[in-house]
């Protein structure tokens, strides 16, 4: 019979990797509430002609909501293989295959130039690292909405302090 203490240690280690596995890429995982997801998307005035990228997409709730409710195309980029697989399963179960997809990888190595909307819930440090990539790849007018963390030196077009949401518009070059 397996040692219960050893099983507990293994489960704790797996849980730790699951919760902290993406910190090295940009942020740990903390799911965004469905209410805030809807508010993030409403702030962007998302519609069927939009292509949304969710950087660090976690369980895929933003891309699923964008595809199912707003009929937008949505791509999640997730570095954690467990959350990536969970998102793939959710996309299949919710019949969003034609509009939502998820990519396993590092968003710093992904071309975002086709995006009309980018959503992030990363960390302050990661947002700072991400600024130059967003400015160089995104077209003017692209909407970037961040939950909790801001982009220093950028002035939000819309700020919702109660829900900790900031909407930024990529400026003309």
Secondary structure as GFF3:
##gff-version 3
##sequence-region A 1 173
A	DSSP	alpha_helix	4	20	.	.	.	ID=ss1
A	DSSP	alpha_helix	34	44	.	.	.	ID=ss2
A	DSSP	beta_strand	51	55	.	.	.	ID=ss3
A	DSSP	alpha_helix	61	70	.	.	.	ID=ss4
A	DSSP	beta_strand	73	78	.	.	.	ID=ss5
A	DSSP	alpha_helix	81	93	.	.	.	ID=ss6
A	DSSP	beta_strand	100	104	.	.	.	ID=ss7
A	DSSP	three_ten_helix	107	109	.	.	.	ID=ss8
A	DSSP	beta_strand	117	120	.	.	.	ID=ss9
A	DSSP	alpha_helix	124	137	.	.	.	ID=ss10
A	DSSP	beta_strand	143	147	.	.	.	ID=ss11
A	DSSP	beta_strand	158	160	.	.	.	ID=ss12
A	DSSP	beta_strand	165	169	.	.	.	ID=ss13
###
